[in-house]
């Protein structure tokens, strides 16, 4: 399947947090209704042109890890289609 976002939309594959095991062996999981707020960009739309002729092109690329506003976007299968304005940050891993 290939999802081609329109205008300023971005397709993200949410990153689900894994289970955490305590030292005593208890497994801690997030609540089922807790939505992730990080994901990997899998497609970026071409941008949106405003009435004044200015074009806003999302400055994201496929593979970027991003943080987005919780409870935003449209779910489609195991992906999320977000408006560019709902992406709040690009997460860069440090090598320290």
N, CA, C and O atoms as a MOPAC input file, in Angstrom:
PM7 MOZYME 1SCF
protein

 N      0.83800 1    -1.17100 1     0.00000 1
 C      0.00000 1     0.00000 1     0.00000 1
 C      0.88800 1     1.24000 1     0.00000 1
 O      1.90100 1     1.28400 1     0.69800 1
 N      0.51100 1     2.22700 1    -0.77000 1
 C      1.24000 1     3.48200 1    -0.86600 1
 C      0.26200 1     4.61700 1    -0.57800 1
 O     -0.71500 1     4.79200 1    -1.30500 1
 N      0.51800 1     5.38700 1     0.47400 1
 C     -0.34000 1     6.51900 1     0.82700 1
 C      0.34700 1     7.78400 1     0.33600 1
 O      1.49000 1     8.05500 1     0.70500 1
 N     -0.34800 1     8.56200 1    -0.49700 1
 C      0.19800 1     9.80700 1    -1.02500 1
 C     -0.58500 1    10.95700 1    -0.39800 1
 O     -1.71700 1    11.22600 1    -0.80100 1
 N      0.01000 1    11.64200 1     0.58800 1
 C     -0.70300 1    12.73300 1     1.23900 1
 C     -0.87100 1    13.94200 1     0.32100 1
 O     -0.02700 1    14.19900 1    -0.53800 1
 N     -1.94900 1    14.67100 1     0.50400 1
 C     -2.23400 1    15.86400 1    -0.28000 1
 C     -1.82400 1    17.10700 1     0.49700 1
 O     -1.74200 1    17.07900 1     1.72500 1
 N     -1.57200 1    18.17500 1    -0.20600 1
 C     -1.24600 1    19.49200 1     0.35600 1
 C     -0.19700 1    19.39500 1     1.45600 1
 O      0.89400 1    18.87400 1     1.22500 1
 N     -0.51600 1    19.89300 1     2.65600 1
 C      0.46600 1    19.94000 1     3.74900 1
 C      0.31800 1    18.77400 1     4.71600 1
 O      0.72900 1    18.87400 1     5.87200 1
 N     -0.25800 1    17.67900 1     4.26000 1
 C     -0.45900 1    16.52300 1     5.13900 1
 C      0.80600 1    15.67300 1     5.20700 1
 O      1.60500 1    15.62900 1     4.27100 1
 N      0.96100 1    14.99700 1     6.35400 1
 C      2.12900 1    14.15300 1     6.61100 1
 C      1.62700 1    12.81200 1     7.12700 1
 O      0.78600 1    12.77000 1     8.02500 1
 N      2.13200 1    11.71900 1     6.56900 1
 C      1.76500 1    10.38300 1     7.03000 1
 C      2.84600 1     9.90700 1     7.98600 1
 O      4.03300 1     9.91400 1     7.65800 1
 N      2.41200 1     9.48900 1     9.18800 1
 C      3.33100 1     9.08000 1    10.24200 1
 C      2.96100 1     7.68800 1    10.71700 1
 O      1.78100 1     7.36200 1    10.84600 1
 N      3.97000 1     6.86700 1    10.97600 1
 C      3.75600 1     5.56300 1    11.60800 1
 C      4.06800 1     5.76600 1    13.09000 1
 O      5.22700 1     5.94900 1    13.46200 1
 N      3.02200 1     5.73400 1    13.94500 1
 C      3.25100 1     5.95800 1    15.37900 1
 C      4.18700 1     4.92500 1    15.97800 1
 O      4.18200 1     3.75400 1    15.59800 1
 N      4.99400 1     5.39100 1    16.93000 1
 C      5.88800 1     4.51500 1    17.67500 1
 C      5.18800 1     4.18000 1    18.97600 1
 O      4.90600 1     5.06100 1    19.78800 1
 N      4.91600 1     2.92100 1    19.16500 1
 C      4.27700 1     2.48000 1    20.39500 1
 C      5.36700 1     2.18700 1    21.41300 1
 O      6.35900 1     1.52600 1    21.10600 1
 N      5.17100 1     2.68700 1    22.63300 1
 C      6.16000 1     2.43700 1    23.67700 1
 C      6.09100 1     0.97400 1    24.08400 1
 O      5.01600 1     0.38200 1    24.17200 1
 N      7.24800 1     0.41700 1    24.32600 1
 C      7.29300 1    -0.99100 1    24.71600 1
 C      7.00200 1    -1.14500 1    26.19700 1
 O      6.99100 1    -0.17300 1    26.95300 1
 N      6.76800 1    -2.37500 1    26.59000 1
 C      6.52500 1    -2.66700 1    27.99500 1
 C      7.80600 1    -2.44100 1    28.79500 1
 O      8.91600 1    -2.59800 1    28.28700 1
 N      7.62000 1    -2.07600 1    30.04000 1
 C      8.75400 1    -1.88100 1    30.94200 1
 C      8.66400 1    -2.90900 1    32.04600 1
 O      7.60300 1    -3.09400 1    32.64100 1
 N      9.76700 1    -3.58000 1    32.32400 1
 C      9.79700 1    -4.57400 1    33.38600 1
 C     10.58700 1    -4.00300 1    34.56200 1
 O     11.70800 1    -3.52200 1    34.39300 1
 N      9.99000 1    -4.06100 1    35.75800 1
 C     10.66500 1    -3.56800 1    36.95100 1
 C     11.68700 1    -4.59100 1    37.41800 1
 O     11.70900 1    -5.72200 1    36.93400 1
 N     12.53900 1    -4.18700 1    38.37000 1
 C     13.56100 1    -5.07800 1    38.90500 1
 C     12.95400 1    -6.31200 1    39.55700 1
 O     13.56400 1    -7.38100 1    39.56100 1
 N     11.74600 1    -6.16500 1    40.11100 1
 C     11.09400 1    -7.30400 1    40.76900 1
 C     10.29200 1    -8.16700 1    39.78900 1
 O      9.67100 1    -9.15100 1    40.19100 1
 N     10.30700 1    -7.79700 1    38.50300 1
 C      9.66000 1    -8.64000 1    37.51300 1
 C      8.26500 1    -8.20500 1    37.08500 1
 O      7.66000 1    -8.85600 1    36.23300 1
 N      7.73700 1    -7.12400 1    37.65100 1
 C      6.41800 1    -6.63600 1    37.24000 1
 C      6.52800 1    -5.99000 1    35.86800 1
 O      7.49700 1    -5.28900 1    35.57600 1
 N      5.52700 1    -6.23000 1    35.03000 1
 C      5.50100 1    -5.62600 1    33.70200 1
 C      4.55100 1    -4.44100 1    33.74200 1
 O      3.37900 1    -4.57500 1    34.09500 1
 N      5.07900 1    -3.27200 1    33.37100 1
 C      4.29000 1    -2.05300 1    33.34300 1
 C      3.96500 1    -1.72600 1    31.89800 1
 O      4.85600 1    -1.67700 1    31.05000 1
 N      2.70100 1    -1.50400 1    31.61900 1
 C      2.29900 1    -1.11600 1    30.27300 1
 C      1.50300 1     0.16800 1    30.35500 1
 O      0.98000 1     0.52300 1    31.41200 1
 N      1.41500 1     0.86000 1    29.23300 1
 C      0.61000 1     2.06800 1    29.18300 1
 C     -0.85900 1     1.66600 1    29.08000 1
 O     -1.18800 1     0.55500 1    28.66500 1
 N     -1.72300 1     2.58300 1    29.46300 1
 C     -3.15100 1     2.33300 1    29.32500 1
 C     -3.49600 1     2.15500 1    27.85100 1
 O     -2.89000 1     2.78200 1    26.98200 1
 N     -4.46300 1     1.30600 1    27.58100 1
 C     -4.85000 1     1.02000 1    26.19600 1
 C     -5.25600 1     2.28000 1    25.43900 1
 O     -4.95800 1     2.41100 1    24.25200 1
 N     -5.93800 1     3.21400 1    26.11900 1
 C     -6.42300 1     4.38800 1    25.41700 1
 C     -5.38200 1     5.50700 1    25.32600 1
 O     -5.65700 1     6.56700 1    24.76400 1
 N     -4.19100 1     5.27300 1    25.87600 1
 C     -3.13000 1     6.26900 1    25.80300 1
 C     -2.54500 1     6.23500 1    24.39500 1
 O     -2.05000 1     5.20000 1    23.94900 1
 N     -2.60100 1     7.35300 1    23.70500 1
 C     -2.10200 1     7.40200 1    22.34000 1
 C     -0.64400 1     7.81700 1    22.31800 1
 O     -0.23000 1     8.66700 1    23.10600 1
 N      0.14200 1     7.22500 1    21.42300 1
 C      1.53700 1     7.65900 1    21.31200 1
 C      1.58700 1     9.06000 1    20.70900 1
 O      0.65400 1     9.47400 1    20.02200 1
 N      2.65300 1     9.77600 1    20.95900 1
 C      2.78800 1    11.11000 1    20.38300 1
 C      4.10400 1    11.25800 1    19.63200 1
 O      4.54700 1    12.37500 1    19.36600 1
 N      4.73000 1    10.13700 1    19.29000 1
 C      5.93600 1    10.13700 1    18.48300 1
 C      5.75100 1     9.16600 1    17.32700 1
 O      5.03300 1     8.17300 1    17.44600 1
 N      6.39700 1     9.45800 1    16.21900 1
 C      6.28900 1     8.55800 1    15.08800 1
 C      7.36100 1     8.83700 1    14.05700 1
 O      8.14700 1     9.77700 1    14.18200 1
 N      7.37400 1     7.99300 1    13.03200 1
 C      8.32900 1     8.09900 1    11.93400 1
 C      7.56500 1     8.54600 1    10.68500 1
 O      6.53700 1     7.96300 1    10.34100 1
 N      8.06400 1     9.56600 1    10.01800 1
 C      7.43600 1    10.08700 1     8.80000 1
 C      7.62000 1     9.07100 1     7.67800 1
 O      8.73900 1     8.63500 1     7.40500 1
 N      6.51200 1     8.69200 1     7.02500 1
 C      6.59000 1     7.75700 1     5.90000 1
 C      6.22500 1     8.41300 1     4.56900 1
 O      6.52100 1     7.86100 1     3.51000 1
 N      5.57800 1     9.59600 1     4.61000 1
 C      5.25600 1    10.32400 1     3.38200 1
 C      4.94400 1    11.77500 1     3.73600 1
 O      4.40800 1    12.06500 1     4.80600 1
 N      5.28800 1    12.68400 1     2.81900 1
 C      5.05900 1    14.11400 1     3.02900 1
 C      4.37500 1    14.67900 1     1.79000 1
 O      4.80600 1    14.41500 1     0.66700 1
 N      3.31400 1    15.45300 1     1.98900 1
 C      2.61500 1    16.09100 1     0.87800 1
 C      3.46800 1    17.18400 1     0.24100 1
 O      4.47100 1    17.60900 1     0.81600 1
 N      3.06600 1    17.64100 1    -0.95600 1
 C      3.86200 1    18.62700 1    -1.69400 1
 C      3.79900 1    20.03900 1    -1.12000 1
 O      4.63500 1    20.87500 1    -1.46400 1
 N      2.83600 1    20.32100 1    -0.26200 1
 C      2.69200 1    21.65600 1     0.31000 1
 C      1.36000 1    22.26800 1    -0.05800 1
 O      0.57900 1    21.69800 1    -0.82000 1
 N      1.11800 1    23.43700 1     0.49500 1
 C     -0.14900 1    24.12300 1     0.25600 1
 C      0.14600 1    25.53800 1    -0.23100 1
 O      1.04500 1    26.20300 1     0.28300 1
 N     -0.61400 1    25.99200 1    -1.22200 1
 C     -0.46100 1    27.33700 1    -1.76100 1
 C     -1.60500 1    28.20000 1    -1.24700 1
 O     -2.77600 1    27.84700 1    -1.38400 1
 N     -1.25200 1    29.32700 1    -0.65700 1
 C     -2.24200 1    30.24300 1    -0.10700 1
 C     -2.76200 1    31.18700 1    -1.18500 1
 O     -2.21700 1    31.24100 1    -2.28800 1
 N     -3.81700 1    31.92800 1    -0.86300 1
 C     -4.42800 1    32.85800 1    -1.81800 1
 C     -3.44800 1    33.91700 1    -2.32500 1
 O     -3.58200 1    34.39900 1    -3.45000 1
 N     -2.46100 1    34.28000 1    -1.49800 1
 C     -1.49200 1    35.30200 1    -1.90500 1
 C     -0.38200 1    34.72800 1    -2.78900 1
 O      0.52100 1    35.46100 1    -3.19200 1
 N     -0.43700 1    33.42800 1    -3.09700 1
 C      0.53800 1    32.78700 1    -3.96500 1
 C      1.71900 1    32.16900 1    -3.22600 1
 O      2.53000 1    31.47100 1    -3.83500 1
 N      1.82500 1    32.41200 1    -1.93400 1
 C      2.92300 1    31.84600 1    -1.14000 1
 C      2.66300 1    30.35500 1    -0.93300 1
 O      1.54000 1    29.96200 1    -0.61900 1
 N      3.68800 1    29.52600 1    -1.10600 1
 C      3.56500 1    28.08400 1    -0.91200 1
 C      4.31400 1    27.67000 1     0.34500 1
 O      5.47600 1    28.03000 1     0.53400 1
 N      3.64500 1    26.91600 1     1.19700 1
 C      4.26400 1    26.36100 1     2.39300 1
 C      4.57400 1    24.89400 1     2.10700 1
 O      3.66800 1    24.07600 1     1.94100 1
 N      5.86000 1    24.57600 1     2.05200 1
 C      6.29900 1    23.20200 1     1.81900 1
 C      6.79300 1    22.65000 1     3.15600 1
 O      7.70600 1    23.22100 1     3.75100 1
 N      6.20900 1    21.55300 1     3.64000 1
 C      6.66200 1    20.98800 1     4.91800 1
 C      8.15500 1    20.66600 1     4.87500 1
 O      8.62900 1    20.03500 1     3.93100 1
 N      8.89600 1    21.10300 1     5.90300 1
 C     10.33300 1    20.84000 1     5.94200 1
 C     10.61700 1    19.56300 1     6.72800 1
 O     11.34800 1    19.55700 1     7.71800 1
 N     10.01100 1    18.49100 1     6.24800 1
 C     10.19500 1    17.15300 1     6.80800 1
 C     10.60900 1    16.22300 1     5.68500 1
 O     10.37900 1    16.50200 1     4.50800 1
 N     11.22400 1    15.11000 1     6.06900 1
 C     11.55800 1    14.10900 1     5.05000 1
 C     11.20000 1    12.72300 1     5.58100 1
 O     11.08900 1    12.51400 1     6.78900 1
 N     11.02800 1    11.81100 1     4.68200 1
 C     10.72900 1    10.43700 1     5.05000 1
 C     11.84900 1     9.92500 1     5.95300 1
 O     13.03000 1    10.09700 1     5.64900 1
 N     11.47000 1     9.29800 1     7.06000 1
 C     12.44200 1     8.76900 1     8.00600 1
 C     12.63400 1     9.64500 1     9.22800 1
 O     13.19300 1     9.18800 1    10.22500 1
 N     12.17900 1    10.91000 1     9.18000 1
 C     12.29500 1    11.78400 1    10.34700 1
 C     11.46700 1    11.23100 1    11.49800 1
 O     10.35600 1    10.74200 1    11.29600 1
 N     12.01800 1    11.31100 1    12.70900 1
 C     11.26800 1    10.96300 1    13.91200 1
 C     10.67400 1    12.26900 1    14.43200 1
 O     11.39800 1    13.24300 1    14.64000 1
 N      9.35500 1    12.29000 1    14.64200 1
 C      8.68100 1    13.52600 1    15.02200 1
 C      7.81000 1    13.34100 1    16.26100 1
 O      7.38600 1    12.23400 1    16.59400 1
 N      7.56100 1    14.46100 1    16.92600 1
 C      6.58100 1    14.51400 1    18.00400 1
 C      5.39100 1    15.27600 1    17.44600 1
 O      5.55600 1    16.25500 1    16.71800 1
 N      4.18800 1    14.82200 1    17.79200 1
 C      2.98500 1    15.48000 1    17.27800 1
 C      1.97100 1    15.64200 1    18.40500 1
 O      2.05500 1    14.98200 1    19.44100 1
 N      1.01300 1    16.53200 1    18.17700 1
 C     -0.01700 1    16.80900 1    19.16700 1
 C     -0.85900 1    15.55500 1    19.39200 1
 O     -1.31500 1    14.92100 1    18.44000 1
 N     -1.05900 1    15.20700 1    20.66800 1
 C     -1.88500 1    14.02500 1    20.98300 1
 C     -3.30500 1    14.23100 1    20.47600 1
 O     -3.80900 1    15.35300 1    20.43000 1
 N     -3.93100 1    13.14000 1    20.10200 1
 C     -5.32600 1    13.12700 1    19.65600 1
 C     -5.55800 1    13.96500 1    18.40900 1
 O     -6.66600 1    14.45700 1    18.19500 1
 N     -4.53400 1    14.13700 1    17.58300 1
 C     -4.70200 1    14.86000 1    16.33400 1
 C     -4.61200 1    13.88900 1    15.17000 1
 O     -4.18000 1    12.74800 1    15.33500 1
 N     -5.01200 1    14.33600 1    14.01800 1
 C     -4.87700 1    13.53900 1    12.81100 1
 C     -5.99800 1    12.55100 1    12.57900 1
 O     -6.94700 1    12.45900 1    13.35700 1
 N     -5.86500 1    11.82100 1    11.49800 1
 C     -6.83100 1    10.81800 1    11.08200 1
 C     -6.12700 1     9.47000 1    11.02700 1
 O     -5.10700 1     9.32000 1    10.35500 1
 N     -6.67500 1     8.49300 1    11.73700 1
 C     -6.09300 1     7.15500 1    11.71800 1
 C     -6.47400 1     6.45200 1    10.42400 1
 O     -7.62500 1     6.49500 1     9.99200 1
 N     -5.48800 1     5.80400 1     9.81500 1
 C     -5.71100 1     5.01100 1     8.60700 1
 C     -4.85800 1     3.76800 1     8.72500 1
 O     -3.63200 1     3.82600 1     8.62700 1
 N     -5.52500 1     2.63100 1     8.94000 1
 C     -4.85600 1     1.37100 1     9.21400 1
 C     -3.88600 1     1.59400 1    10.37600 1
 O     -4.32700 1     2.02600 1    11.44100 1
 N     -2.59500 1     1.32100 1    10.22500 1
 C     -1.66900 1     1.52000 1    11.34300 1
 C     -0.85400 1     2.80600 1    11.18700 1
 O      0.23700 1     2.92500 1    11.74500 1
 N     -1.38500 1     3.76000 1    10.43100 1
 C     -0.73000 1     5.05000 1    10.20700 1
 C     -1.61800 1     6.18100 1    10.71300 1
 O     -2.78700 1     5.97900 1    11.04000 1
 N     -1.04100 1     7.36100 1    10.76900 1
 C     -1.75500 1     8.56200 1    11.16200 1
 C     -1.47400 1     9.62500 1    10.11200 1
 O     -0.32100 1     9.86900 1     9.75900 1
 N     -2.53800 1    10.25900 1     9.61100 1
 C     -2.38300 1    11.34200 1     8.64600 1
 C     -2.59900 1    12.64800 1     9.40000 1
 O     -3.68400 1    12.90900 1     9.92000 1
 N     -1.54800 1    13.46400 1     9.45200 1
 C     -1.55100 1    14.69100 1    10.23900 1
 C     -1.41200 1    15.91600 1     9.34800 1
 O     -0.80000 1    15.85600 1     8.28200 1
 N     -1.98700 1    17.02700 1     9.79600 1
 C     -1.69200 1    18.31100 1     9.17700 1
 C     -0.29100 1    18.71700 1     9.64600 1
 O      0.09600 1    18.42200 1    10.77700 1
 N      0.44700 1    19.37600 1     8.79700 1
 C      1.81300 1    19.79700 1     9.13300 1
 C      1.84300 1    20.59600 1    10.43300 1
 O      2.79000 1    20.46600 1    11.20800 1
 N      0.82900 1    21.41600 1    10.68400 1
 C      0.80400 1    22.25300 1    11.89300 1
 C      0.68500 1    21.43500 1    13.18000 1
 O      0.95600 1    21.95200 1    14.26400 1
 N      0.27900 1    20.15300 1    13.07300 1
 C      0.16400 1    19.29800 1    14.25600 1
 C      1.48300 1    18.62700 1    14.63000 1
 O      1.58300 1    18.00300 1    15.68600 1
 N      2.49300 1    18.75100 1    13.77200 1
 C      3.83100 1    18.24200 1    14.09700 1
 C      4.50700 1    19.33100 1    14.92200 1
 O      4.64800 1    20.46600 1    14.46600 1
 N      4.92100 1    18.98600 1    16.12600 1
 C      5.47400 1    20.01100 1    17.01400 1
 C      6.99800 1    19.99900 1    17.07200 1
 O      7.59300 1    20.98900 1    17.49800 1
 N      7.64900 1    18.91600 1    16.65900 1
 C      9.10800 1    18.87200 1    16.70000 1
 C      9.63700 1    17.69400 1    15.89900 1
 O      8.96300 1    16.68000 1    15.72100 1
 N     10.87100 1    17.86000 1    15.41900 1
 C     11.63600 1    16.75500 1    14.85800 1
 C     12.58000 1    16.31200 1    15.95900 1
 O     13.27400 1    17.13400 1    16.55900 1
 N     12.60800 1    15.00900 1    16.22600 1
 C     13.44000 1    14.46900 1    17.30100 1
 C     14.73300 1    13.94700 1    16.69200 1
 O     14.72700 1    13.03200 1    15.86900 1
 N     15.83700 1    14.54500 1    17.11000 1
 C     17.14100 1    14.11900 1    16.60900 1
 C     17.85500 1    13.36200 1    17.70800 1
 O     17.99800 1    13.85900 1    18.82500 1
 N     18.30000 1    12.16700 1    17.39200 1
 C     19.01700 1    11.32800 1    18.35700 1
 C     20.42800 1    11.85800 1    18.48900 1
 O     21.08000 1    12.14500 1    17.48500 1
 N     20.91000 1    11.99100 1    19.71600 1
 C     22.29300 1    12.42300 1    19.92700 1
 C     23.18900 1    11.19900 1    20.06600 1
 O     22.73800 1    10.14100 1    20.50400 1
 N     24.42100 1    11.33800 1    19.70300 1
 C     25.38100 1    10.22900 1    19.77400 1
 C     26.23700 1    10.29400 1    21.02300 1
 O     27.30400 1     9.68200 1    21.07600 1
 N     25.78500 1    11.02600 1    22.02600 1
 C     26.56300 1    11.16200 1    23.27100 1
 C     26.37400 1     9.97400 1    24.16500 1
 O     26.95200 1     9.92000 1    25.25100 1

